[in-house]
Structures are given as C-alpha cells and as structure tokens.
Amino acid sequence: MPRKAPSSRVKPLKRRTHQEIISRRTFLVSAKKAGCLLSLLSICAPFVTSQAKAQKRDYKIALDEILKGATPTQELLSIKMPEIAENGNVVSVTIDASQAQTDEKHVKSLHILATENPWPDVVTFNLSKLSGKPAVTSRMRLARSQKVVAIAKLEDGSFLLSEAFVKVTIGGCGG
C-alpha cells in the first residue's frame, strides 16, 4: 500500500497580486527598450571614437604653448632613456636639471613631450625650492619610435631643453 504524504508538509501556493508579478507584456516592452538603447549606443560609438581621433594635438602646438615664444638653451638638462624600448607601453625616463639649480634660479616645472604620440603632452611636474633636487623618474607609453623632449622652466622665465630618440620595437623585433 502506497503511503500518502502528510498534508502538513504540502503548503498551499500563495496567490500573488497583479502588482507583485511582472507580466510578460512588461518584460517584453522592457527588453525592447533595452535592445533599442544598445543598438543606439553601437551606432553612436564609431562617431564618438572618430571625434576623439580628430582631437589629436600637434607636437609643435604643445611646444609653443609651453615656450610661449622663448628660445630654450640645450644645456644643463639631461634626459636618460633607453635607446631601444622592447615594449612601448612602459618606457622609463629620467630627467635631471640639478646643474641648473641655484638660489636665485630654480626649476619651476619639468615637461615631457613625445613627438609622435596622439597627445604629445606626457606629463608636467611642478616644483618649488622646497622640492629638493629637480630630478624626476617616471614611465610613459610611446605609440611608436620617436623623439622625446624634456623642457625645464626656470624661475626667471628661461627654458632648458633636452631631447632623446627612442626606438620602440614591437614584440622584441625591430619596428
């Protein structure tokens, strides 16, 4: 004789109200709106990226904005970089302007520009007399083989400039 399940274990289904259950119609309308939004975003994405590409800056314009017509001297500033970078994503750079530092004349800012990057302004370091030795070390990303320019702005408004060429290889191969 088969056993019957005790009635105490079976719970009756609770009836839900109309507001508690999402209807199939509401679900389909929401899914349609989400699909339209995603398709709109995919249509607009190429326009946004093409606008970003159109906003590339020129190296000469960035250099002129820093120098503002002044002629830099190419001494007392050193830039140390590897001649060949195996990976353009992490290229180390060291700028040292310690020979230019005196009590009357100190380095106010150090700029690094990359001539072939879409945005040549890599970084600007603002310094003061309290900053100590005007030397910085950083890493930067280079798009391709190019010249990297370091500019030091002194307190009196004069500029120092130093350049280094870096060959960026792709995957360790000359490129």
Buried (B, 14 or more C-beta within 10 A) or exposed (E): EEEEEEEEEEEEEEEEEEEEEEEEEEEEEEEEEEEEEEEEEEEEEEEEEEEEEEEEEEBEEBBEEBBEEEEBBEEBBBBBBEEEBBEBEEBEBEBBBEEBBEEEEBBBBBBBBBBBBEEBBBBEBEBEEEBEEBBBEBEBEBEEBBEBBBBBBBEEEBBBBBBBEBBBBEEEEEE
